[in-house]
């Protein structure tokens, strides 16, 4: 399957599972901003600890600016294959193209591990 144009690196399945888990934990014990507009605002305000972007978003232009903005603001980001699963992990009944974890809550250790692995993937 061809990767979307905005996807800068491939994320292994085990890391995807940990990412969904981190979003769910952060939703319960921290703060998660859902949707591309909220994600963008959270990055721009310097509040995002980790940004998660779905790779099945159509049209791609909806989320295309997020990796660039994250790089600019030095915010770690990763990808997951399903906007449906990302929505579920974030505790909403509809798909979401992206989320920003603003407060990690009990997911801090898991998020630190994800960030560390993502940094290795980007090298």
PyMOL commands that set and color helices and strands:
alter all, ss='L'
color gray80, all
select helices_A, chain A and resi 13-29+36-44+60-62+64-73+83-89+105-121
alter helices_A, ss='H'
color red, helices_A
select strands_A, chain A and resi 31-34+50-54+77-80+98-103
alter strands_A, ss='S'
color yellow, strands_A
deselect
rebuild
show_as cartoon
